[in-house]
Amino acid sequence: MPSHSNEKGKIVANNDATSDIDGFLPDSSFLLDVPAEDWKDAIRLAGKGLVASGFTTDAYTDEMIATVEKMGPYIVIAPGMALAHSRPSEAVLHTGLSWVRLSTPVEFGNKANDPVSS
């Protein structure tokens, strides 16, 4: 259950989970039924949602791509689903998420879980 600190520093339950998710995944972070030419383009789309929501700069998008180039397609965490990310850096302005649903799935190079559409 979400929680926060009150004015006295005590942790209290936050019963308004909707406002929490809206802060981390606002409407501006969604890109639905969009085309991507390849996995790099799919990550650029995810980065576009992060930048549009004020969570990161464009540099973080480049960092996400570099991470996959260095570490491989481990970000493809389930059949059809990737969770693009990189390490914390100056390019991260706030904690948040973006959600991309591709109109046509793309290959990331993960034999078990390709192709990716979300």
Residue pairs with C-beta under 8 A, 6 or more apart in sequence:
1 13
1 14
1 17
2 13
2 14
2 16
2 17
2 20
3 11
3 12
3 13
3 14
4 11
4 12
4 14
5 11
5 12
6 12
14 20
23 96
24 95
24 96
24 97
25 96
25 97
25 98
25 99
26 53
26 96
28 49
28 52
28 53
29 49
29 50
29 52
29 53
29 55
29 96
29 97
29 98
29 99
30 49
30 98
30 99
30 100
31 45
31 46
31 48
31 49
31 98
31 99
31 100
31 101
32 99
32 100
32 101
33 101
33 102
33 103
34 45
34 100
34 101
34 102
34 103
35 102
35 103
35 104
36 42
36 44
36 45
36 100
36 102
36 104
36 106
37 106
38 106
38 107
39 68
39 73
39 82
39 106
39 107
39 108
39 109
39 116
40 65
41 106
42 82
42 84
42 100
42 102
42 106
42 108
42 116
43 61
43 64
43 65
43 68
43 84
44 61
44 65
45 100
45 102
46 61
46 64
46 84
46 98
46 100
47 56
47 58
47 60
47 61
47 64
47 84
47 98
48 61
48 98
49 98
49 99
49 100
50 56
50 60
50 61
50 96
50 97
50 98
51 57
51 58
51 60
51 61
52 98
53 96
53 98
54 93
54 94
54 96
55 92
55 93
55 94
55 95
55 96
55 97
55 98
56 91
56 92
56 93
56 96
57 91
57 93
58 91
59 89
59 90
59 91
60 86
60 89
60 91
60 92
63 86
63 87
63 89
63 91
64 84
64 85
64 86
66 86
67 75
67 85
67 86
67 87
68 75
68 84
68 108
72 109
73 82
73 108
73 109
73 110
73 114
74 110
75 82
75 83
75 84
75 85
75 108
76 82
76 108
76 110
76 112
76 113
76 114
76 116
77 83
77 113
78 113
79 112
79 113
80 105
80 113
80 115
80 116
80 117
80 118
81 113
81 116
81 117
81 118
82 108
82 116
82 118
99 118
100 118
101 117
101 118
102 116
102 117
102 118
104 117
105 114
105 115
105 116
105 117
106 115
106 116
107 114
107 115
107 116
108 114
108 115
108 116
110 116
